[in-house]
Amino acid sequence: MRSISPWIEKHVNLIPKDQAVIDVACGNGRHSLFFLEQGYEVTAVDIDTSAIAGNEGRSGLSIVQADLEGAPWPFRPESVGAIVVVNYLWRPLFSHLRETLKPGGILLYDTFAQGNEKYGRPRNPDFLLMPGELSEQLSQNFDIIDSFDGYIENPVPACRQSIAARKRT
């Protein structure tokens, strides 16, 4: 059984079933497959899609291989109803995430924050959110539904920052 982010599981119902979901930096596809099983159309995107490739052809799942850090962003503005990002941070993508969501679209973001270096990887500050960074990145165009910034014990001890936000119409 794959481990789903508790933050994502808590907020999945914010996304209407008729809205497509992009799973950014999908890795092995655990969240892509979770959303697919919940009845969503899902696009899984990553530089290396080999871990999810075995699911290619499943109804409702599209797999896009893209270098999110070195190639053009593969999605059109206002083209999707929800974006999910877990355990990934590449700050130049924030503008693309904001632009790609339709008005009323949901962003669920859950990743590591400063302080995590005490508990394990990542330790590099380039991959750790600064206090309040997600809220600051979204303050212009989004309504924050829920947010968290601090220490968690489960599933493993870590410092995390998480947000559930709706793009203003």
Residue pairs with C-beta under 8 A, 6 or more apart in sequence:
2 28
2 30
2 33
2 34
3 30
3 155
4 30
4 31
4 34
5 31
5 86
5 87
5 110
6 154
6 155
7 86
7 108
7 110
7 148
7 160
7 162
7 164
8 31
8 34
8 84
8 86
8 108
8 110
9 34
10 146
11 106
11 108
11 145
11 146
11 164
12 34
12 35
12 38
12 108
14 106
14 108
14 145
14 164
14 166
15 21
15 40
15 81
15 82
15 106
15 108
16 81
17 38
17 39
17 40
18 81
19 40
19 80
19 81
19 82
19 102
19 105
19 106
20 40
20 41
20 42
20 43
20 80
20 81
20 82
21 35
21 40
21 41
21 42
21 43
21 80
21 81
21 82
21 83
21 84
22 42
22 43
22 45
22 75
22 80
22 82
22 83
22 84
22 100
23 29
23 31
23 32
23 35
23 42
23 43
23 44
23 45
23 84
24 45
24 68
24 83
24 84
24 85
24 88
24 93
24 97
25 45
25 46
25 68
25 85
25 86
25 87
25 88
25 90
26 32
26 44
26 45
26 46
26 49
26 52
27 46
27 51
27 52
27 87
28 51
28 52
29 44
29 51
29 52
29 55
31 84
31 86
32 42
32 44
32 52
32 55
32 61
33 52
33 55
33 61
35 42
35 84
36 42
36 58
36 60
36 61
39 60
40 60
40 82
41 60
41 62
42 60
42 61
42 62
43 61
43 62
43 63
43 64
43 80
44 52
44 61
44 62
44 63
44 64
45 63
45 64
45 65
45 66
45 68
45 74
46 52
46 65
46 66
46 68
47 65
47 66
47 67
47 68
47 69
48 65
49 63
49 64
49 65
52 63
53 63
55 61
55 63
56 63
64 74
66 73
66 74
68 90
68 93
69 90
69 92
73 93
73 96
73 100
75 96
75 100
76 100
77 99
77 100
78 99
78 100
78 101
78 102
78 103
79 100
79 102
80 100
80 101
80 102
80 105
81 101
81 102
81 104
81 105
81 106
82 101
82 105
82 106
82 107
82 108
83 97
83 100
83 101
83 105
83 106
83 107
83 108
84 108
84 109
85 97
85 107
85 108
85 109
85 110
85 111
86 109
86 110
86 111
87 110
87 111
87 112
88 111
89 111
89 112
89 126
89 127
89 128
89 129
94 137
97 107
98 137
98 138
98 141
98 142
98 167
101 107
101 167
102 167
103 167
103 168
103 169
104 166
104 167
104 169
105 166
105 167
106 164
106 165
106 166
106 167
107 138
107 142
107 163
107 164
107 165
107 166
107 167
108 163
108 164
109 134
109 161
109 162
109 163
109 165
110 160
110 161
110 162
110 163
111 129
111 160
111 161
111 162
112 122
112 127
112 128
112 129
112 158
112 159
112 160
112 161
113 128
113 129
113 130
113 131
113 133
113 149
113 150
113 159
113 160
113 161
114 125
114 128
114 129
114 130
114 131
114 159
115 128
115 151
115 159
116 122
116 123
116 128
116 158
116 159
116 160
117 123
117 128
118 159
119 156
119 157
119 158
119 159
120 156
120 157
120 158
122 128
128 159
129 149
129 161
131 149
132 149
133 161
134 147
134 149
134 161
134 162
134 163
135 144
135 147
135 163
138 144
138 163
138 165
141 167
141 168
142 165
142 166
142 167
142 168
143 165
143 166
143 168
144 163
144 164
144 165
145 164
145 165
145 166
146 162
146 163
146 164
147 161
147 162
147 163
147 164
148 160
148 161
148 162
148 163
149 160
149 161
149 162
150 159
150 160
151 157
151 158
151 159
151 160
152 158
152 159
152 160
